[in-house]
């Protein structure tokens, strides 16, 4: 059988307090990894840690950092590397969104979204990537989006940030593949989370979305588990610079 096991691997997942990040962290733990769960508030990942620690022989810990503060992000990287003596899997999932028509979009919100979604992902990748290069292996998995491919409506900053994440994924893969560090992304489709609640609540928009998805339904956070385990494990060692869409076929339409 292909080796999907993550036993002995050390992972850091940002945005792990709920939703997609929580499912990704649990999936890594279910495959054997030790997981550091990070969120923006102290004890914000208590539920995720408790769920992981219910698994036999699994242990999770939590850290916190404001991803809009680069000093805090640097400390997160340093602390995470120190907890288990290194990181084998980094999942840059933490992010934020702000909705407004472009003509009225506040510059302060534009800057916040880009800082949280792109700057923090780059800094964490840079600092933890250095350690991965030194140890001769590593997996970095960035959370992209359907808006890495299209423009969306009233989310110009989020769209720009997710296009940037797709580009950053490829740029880092080009530089670090030679060191046995693979950098890939997961582009979730329309997943039921608090970030998409406004779309879920809009009956017509939700219907239009489901009509375009061949699977005929919204995705659940559990639908992303297989993708993250695949990209974090040895079976994907020759997959690099790829954005894996987990979208029920949305892009195929």
C-alpha positions as CSV (number, residue, x, y, z in Angstrom):
1,X,0.0,0.0,0.0
2,X,1.2,3.6,-0.6
3,X,2.6,5.1,2.6
4,X,0.1,7.7,3.8
5,X,1.4,7.4,7.3
6,X,2.5,10.6,9.2
7,X,3.8,8.8,12.2
8,X,6.8,10.6,13.6
9,X,6.0,13.8,11.6
10,X,5.6,17.2,13.3
11,X,3.0,19.6,11.9
12,X,2.0,23.2,12.4
13,X,-1.5,24.2,11.2
14,X,-2.6,27.9,11.4
15,X,-6.2,28.9,11.6
16,X,-6.9,25.6,13.4
17,X,-9.5,26.7,15.9
18,X,-12.5,25.8,13.7
19,X,-13.8,25.0,10.3
20,X,-11.3,24.0,7.6
21,X,-8.2,24.4,9.8
22,X,-9.7,22.2,12.5
23,X,-10.4,19.4,10.0
24,X,-7.0,19.7,8.5
25,X,-5.3,19.5,11.9
26,X,-7.4,16.5,12.9
27,X,-6.7,14.7,9.6
28,X,-2.9,15.0,10.1
29,X,-3.3,13.7,13.7
30,X,-5.4,10.8,12.5
31,X,-2.6,9.8,10.2
32,X,-0.1,9.9,13.0
33,X,1.4,13.4,13.1
34,X,2.1,15.4,16.2
35,X,0.2,18.6,15.6
36,X,0.7,22.2,16.8
37,X,-2.6,24.0,16.4
38,X,-2.3,27.8,16.0
39,X,-5.0,30.5,16.2
40,X,-5.2,34.2,16.7
41,X,-6.2,34.0,20.4
42,X,-4.8,32.3,23.4
43,X,-6.5,29.0,24.0
44,X,-8.3,29.5,20.8
45,X,-7.6,25.9,19.7
46,X,-8.6,24.2,22.9
47,X,-11.4,22.3,21.2
48,X,-9.2,21.1,18.4
49,X,-6.5,20.0,20.8
50,X,-9.1,18.2,22.9
51,X,-10.5,16.4,19.9
52,X,-7.0,15.3,18.8
53,X,-5.9,14.2,22.2
54,X,-8.9,11.9,22.3
55,X,-7.2,9.9,19.6
56,X,-5.1,7.1,21.1
57,X,-1.3,7.8,21.2
58,X,-1.8,11.2,19.7
59,X,-0.8,14.5,21.2
60,X,-1.6,18.1,20.2
61,X,-0.5,21.4,21.6
62,X,-1.5,25.0,20.8
63,X,0.1,28.3,20.1
64,X,-1.4,31.6,19.2
65,X,-0.4,34.6,17.1
66,X,-2.0,37.6,15.5
67,X,-1.2,37.0,11.8
68,X,-1.4,40.7,11.1
69,X,1.6,41.3,13.4
70,X,4.9,40.0,11.8
71,X,6.7,40.0,15.1
72,X,4.1,37.7,16.4
73,X,4.3,35.5,13.3
74,X,8.1,35.3,13.7
75,X,7.7,34.2,17.3
76,X,5.1,31.6,16.2
77,X,7.6,30.2,13.8
78,X,10.4,30.1,16.5
79,X,8.1,28.6,19.1
80,X,6.8,26.0,16.8
81,X,10.2,24.9,15.7
82,X,11.3,24.6,19.3
83,X,8.4,22.6,20.6
84,X,9.2,19.3,18.8
85,X,12.7,20.1,17.6
86,X,11.5,20.9,14.1
87,X,8.6,21.0,11.7
88,X,8.0,18.5,8.9
89,X,4.6,19.8,7.7
90,X,3.5,23.4,7.6
91,X,-0.1,24.2,6.7
92,X,-0.7,27.9,6.1
93,X,-4.4,28.0,6.6
94,X,-5.0,31.0,8.8
95,X,-6.7,33.9,7.0
96,X,-9.4,36.6,7.0
97,X,-12.0,38.0,4.6
98,X,-13.8,41.4,4.3
99,X,-16.8,42.0,2.0
100,X,-17.4,45.3,0.4
101,X,-18.0,46.7,-3.1
102,X,-14.7,47.7,-4.6
103,X,-15.6,51.3,-4.9
104,X,-16.1,51.6,-1.2
105,X,-13.5,49.0,0.0
106,X,-11.6,50.6,2.9
107,X,-7.8,50.7,2.4
108,X,-7.3,49.6,6.0
109,X,-9.2,46.4,5.3
110,X,-7.4,45.8,2.1
111,X,-4.0,46.0,3.9
112,X,-5.2,43.7,6.7
113,X,-6.5,41.0,4.4
114,X,-3.3,41.0,2.4
115,X,-1.1,41.0,5.5
116,X,-2.9,38.2,7.2
117,X,-3.4,36.0,4.2
118,X,-0.2,36.6,2.3
119,X,2.5,38.2,4.4
120,X,2.1,35.8,7.3
121,X,2.1,32.8,5.0
122,X,5.3,34.0,3.4
123,X,7.1,34.7,6.6
124,X,6.1,31.3,8.2
125,X,7.1,29.5,5.0
126,X,10.4,31.4,4.9
127,X,11.4,30.8,8.5
128,X,10.2,27.2,8.8
129,X,11.4,26.5,5.2
130,X,14.9,27.3,6.3
131,X,14.7,24.5,8.9
132,X,13.2,22.1,6.3
133,X,16.0,22.8,3.9
134,X,18.5,22.1,6.6
135,X,16.9,18.8,7.6
136,X,16.6,17.8,3.9
137,X,12.8,17.4,3.8
138,X,9.5,19.1,4.3
139,X,6.0,19.8,3.2
140,X,4.4,23.2,3.0
141,X,0.7,23.3,2.2
142,X,-1.1,26.6,1.5
143,X,-4.8,27.0,1.6
144,X,-5.8,28.6,-1.7
145,X,-9.4,29.1,-2.9
146,X,-11.7,29.0,-5.9
147,X,-10.9,32.7,-5.9
148,X,-7.3,31.8,-6.8
149,X,-8.9,31.2,-10.2
150,X,-11.7,33.7,-10.5
151,X,-12.6,37.2,-9.3
152,X,-15.5,36.8,-7.1
153,X,-17.9,39.6,-6.0
154,X,-17.3,42.2,-3.3
155,X,-14.1,40.5,-2.1
156,X,-11.3,42.2,-4.1
157,X,-8.7,41.9,-1.3
158,X,-9.4,38.2,-0.6
159,X,-9.3,37.5,-4.3
160,X,-6.0,39.2,-4.7
161,X,-4.6,37.4,-1.6
162,X,-5.6,34.0,-2.9
163,X,-4.2,34.6,-6.4
164,X,-1.0,35.6,-4.5
165,X,-1.0,32.4,-2.5
166,X,-1.2,30.4,-5.7
167,X,1.7,32.3,-7.1
168,X,3.7,32.1,-3.9
169,X,3.2,28.3,-3.8
170,X,4.7,27.9,-7.3
171,X,7.6,30.4,-6.6
172,X,8.7,28.5,-3.4
173,X,8.3,25.1,-5.1
174,X,10.7,26.3,-7.8
175,X,13.4,27.3,-5.3
176,X,13.0,24.5,-2.7
177,X,12.2,21.4,-4.7
178,X,15.9,20.8,-5.1
179,X,16.1,20.4,-1.3
180,X,13.3,17.8,-1.1
181,X,10.9,20.4,0.2
182,X,7.5,20.3,-1.6
183,X,5.3,23.3,-1.6
184,X,1.7,22.8,-2.8
185,X,-1.8,24.2,-2.2
186,X,-5.3,23.1,-1.6
187,X,-8.1,25.1,-3.2
188,X,-11.3,24.3,-1.3
189,X,-14.5,24.7,-3.2
190,X,-17.6,26.0,-1.6
191,X,-17.3,24.6,1.9
192,X,-19.8,25.0,4.8
193,X,-17.9,27.3,7.2
194,X,-18.5,30.6,8.9
195,X,-16.6,32.3,6.1
196,X,-19.2,31.2,3.6
197,X,-22.2,31.7,5.8
198,X,-23.4,34.8,3.9
199,X,-23.4,32.8,0.7
200,X,-25.2,29.9,2.4
201,X,-27.9,32.2,3.7
202,X,-28.5,33.7,0.3
203,X,-31.0,31.2,-1.1
204,X,-30.6,32.1,-4.7
205,X,-26.8,32.4,-4.6
206,X,-26.6,29.1,-2.8
207,X,-28.8,27.4,-5.3
208,X,-26.8,28.8,-8.2
209,X,-23.6,27.5,-6.6
210,X,-25.0,24.0,-6.1
211,X,-26.3,24.0,-9.6
212,X,-22.7,24.5,-10.9
213,X,-21.2,21.8,-8.7
214,X,-21.4,18.4,-10.3
215,X,-21.5,16.8,-6.8
216,X,-24.7,18.9,-6.4
217,X,-23.9,20.0,-2.8
218,X,-21.8,22.3,-0.6
219,X,-18.6,20.7,0.6
220,X,-18.0,19.8,4.2
221,X,-14.7,20.4,6.0
222,X,-14.2,16.7,6.2
223,X,-14.0,16.5,2.4
224,X,-10.6,18.2,2.6
225,X,-9.0,15.6,4.9
226,X,-7.7,13.2,2.2
227,X,-6.1,16.0,0.3
228,X,-4.0,17.3,3.2
229,X,-2.9,13.8,4.2
230,X,-1.9,13.1,0.6
231,X,0.1,16.3,0.3
232,X,1.7,15.9,3.7
233,X,2.8,12.3,3.2
234,X,5.5,10.5,1.2
235,X,3.2,9.5,-1.6
236,X,3.3,13.1,-2.9
237,X,7.1,13.5,-2.9
238,X,7.0,14.2,-6.7
239,X,4.1,16.6,-6.5
240,X,5.4,20.2,-6.3
241,X,4.0,23.6,-7.1
242,X,0.5,22.2,-7.6
243,X,-2.8,23.6,-6.5
244,X,-5.2,20.8,-5.7
245,X,-8.8,21.8,-6.1
246,X,-11.2,20.0,-3.8
247,X,-14.4,21.4,-5.2
248,X,-16.9,18.7,-6.1
249,X,-16.1,19.5,-9.7
250,X,-16.9,23.2,-9.6
251,X,-14.0,24.2,-11.8
252,X,-15.0,21.5,-14.4
253,X,-18.1,23.5,-15.2
